Amino acid sequence: MITTKNINSFVWLTGILWIVFLFVAGIKVPDKFLQPVSLIIGFWTIFLGAYEKWIWRWDCIGLLFEPQPDLNGTWQGRLISSFVDPQTKQRVPEIEVYFSVTQTYSTINYKMFTKDMASELISGRLIKDENGQFSIYGIYRSIPNILLREKSPIHFGAVNFAYSQNKIEGSYWTDRDTKGTITFSKKINSIIFDFENAKNAFPE
């Protein structure tokens, strides 16, 4: 994200360079030439702050910078895991999972959860590759329900999700030597952070 300090530096540097070029060209610089600088800084500070949070989503204005998909909301999906239940010695069946995304132009955060666990992003990026494909790369911490931690302790992992045609899908792997695939194909605009409310928000 561009900060106020960046804006100040850019505007002042532009003004000074303009004066230098005018001086070299032999053009007299008016005494009040730099007077509007504070107003220009204020405008760009407000505009870029609004762009970071909201304007980038608007089709008519959001193309000023590199466009990107708006993933904000809650996604519903399915998770297939290699995890083997230590009691049954069987792989767990397909799991219903939700993915709540909070995104600005330059940042992305999420919470992913099932009925038995919740995972929060520690560090993540939304990246566009040379083919125009957007992907989420992230490191997360997963916290299972406290009653299940004997067989499923707190752990860390990484994800690689690709976004295409209103679908998010990809894979994950963890420090307990498990891995799996996840596909999110349904989305609502509301951002929900608990399993029951998320499940009720999606029609059957």
N, C-alpha and C positions, 0 to 999 in steps of 0.2 A: 504493500500500500504506500502511496505517495504521502509523505508527512508534511506538516506545515513548514518545518525547517527546509525540506526539499523545495517547496513552493517559493519560500522567501529567497533562497539561494538562486533559483532559476530566474525569478522575475528581476532581482537586482543585477544578476550577471547579464541578462538580456538588455536591461536598461543601460548599463555601463558600456557594454559592447556597442550598442547603438550610438551612444555619445561619441565613443572613440572613432567609429566609422564616419560619423558626420564631421568630426573634427578633421580627420585625415582628408576628407573630401572638400574641406574648406567651407563647410556650411555652419553658420552660426547656430549654436544651441540655445533655445529660449531658457530664461532663468527658471521657469516653472515646469521644465520638461519632466522632472521626476516627481512632481507633486501627486499625480494619480497612483503612484506605486502602491501605497497602502490600500487603496480601493481595489486595485487589481489583485493584490495578494488576498484580500478578504473574499473577493468573488471566487477565485480559484480554490481557496480553502473550503468554502461552502459547497461549491459545485462538485469538487472531487470527493468530498465526504459523502454527499448525497449519491454520487455515482457509485462509490464503493458499496453502499448499502442497498440502493433501490434502482437507480436509473439504468444500470447495466442490463436490467431485465427487460427494459422497454425496447421493443423492436425499432421504433422510430428514432431513438437517440442512442440506444445501447451499442450501436455499431461503431461508435467513436474510437473504441479500443478493440482489441482482439475479442470477438464474440465467443461466448461459451454457454453451455446448456444450464438451465436453471433447475437444479435438483432439489431445491427446498421442498420439504414436506415429509410425509411418512410413507414408506414403501413396504409392501407385503411380499414375502417370498418364501422359498423353500431351501433348506440346507441339507446337504448330504455329507455326512462325516465319516471318517475312518475310525472314530473313537469306539473302543470296545468296552462295554460295561464289565467291570472287574467281577461282578457278582454272577451275571448270566453268561459271560464269556462270548457274548454275541455283539455284533455291531449294532449301534442304535438305529432305529428306523428314521426315515425322512422327518425333518423337524420344521415346524412352522416358525418363521422368523420375521422380524420387523426391523426397519432401517430408517431412523429419523435423522434427516439431514438439515443442518443450519449452515447456509452458505452466503458469503458476500462475494464481491468480484475477485478478491485476492485470497480469500480463506475458505476452508471447508472443514466442518466438524460434524461428527455423527455419533449416534448411540445406536447400537444394534442389540436386540434382545429377543429371547424366547421366553417361554413360561418358567424356565429354570435358571437363566443366566442373563447378565447384561454386560455388554462390551462397550468401552468408551475409547475414542481415538486419543492417542497421546501426541502423535504427530502425523500430518497427512497433507497431500497435495493433489490437486486436480491438474492433470497434465495433458496437453495435446501433442500427439506424436506427428511424425512427418507425413502420415497418411490421413491426418485430420481426425483420428480416433481419440476421444477423450477417455482418460482412465484415472481412477482414484488409487493412489498408493498410500498405504498407511501402516503405522505401528499402533497396536491397541492393547488394552488390559481387559481381561475377561474375569468377571466376578460371579461365580455361581451362587445360587441360593445357599444360605448358610447351612441348611439341613442336608445339603448334598455334597459338601466340600470334602468329606472323607473319601469319596470315590472320584470327585471332580474338583480339585483344588484351584485356587486363583492362579491364573497363568497369563502369559503374554504371547502375542502373535503378530502376524503381518497379513495384510490383504492386498490383493490386486484385482480391482473391479473395472470392467470396461462398460462404457455407456454407449448405447446405440438404439435408435428407433424406440424410445421410451421404455427401454429395458436396461437394467443393471445386472451384469453377471460376471462371475469370476471365481477366484479361489482364495483360500486362506491356509495358513500353516502355523503351528504353535510350538512353544518350547517344551511341551510334553509329548512331542513326536506324533501329533495328530495333524490331519489336514482334511480338506474337503472342498466342495463347490457350493456356491450360493447363487440363486437367481431371484431377482426382484422384478416382477412384471406388472404390479398394480401400484398406483400412487394416489394419495389424497393430499390436498394442500395444507391441512392442519398438521402441526408438529406435535406428536404424542410420544410420551416417554415411558409408558407402562403397557404390559402385554394385554391385559383385559380390555382397556379402553381402545387400544389399537385394533384388537380383534373385532370389537363391536363396531368400530368405525367403517369397516369394510363389509359390503353386502356379500352374502354367501353366493 
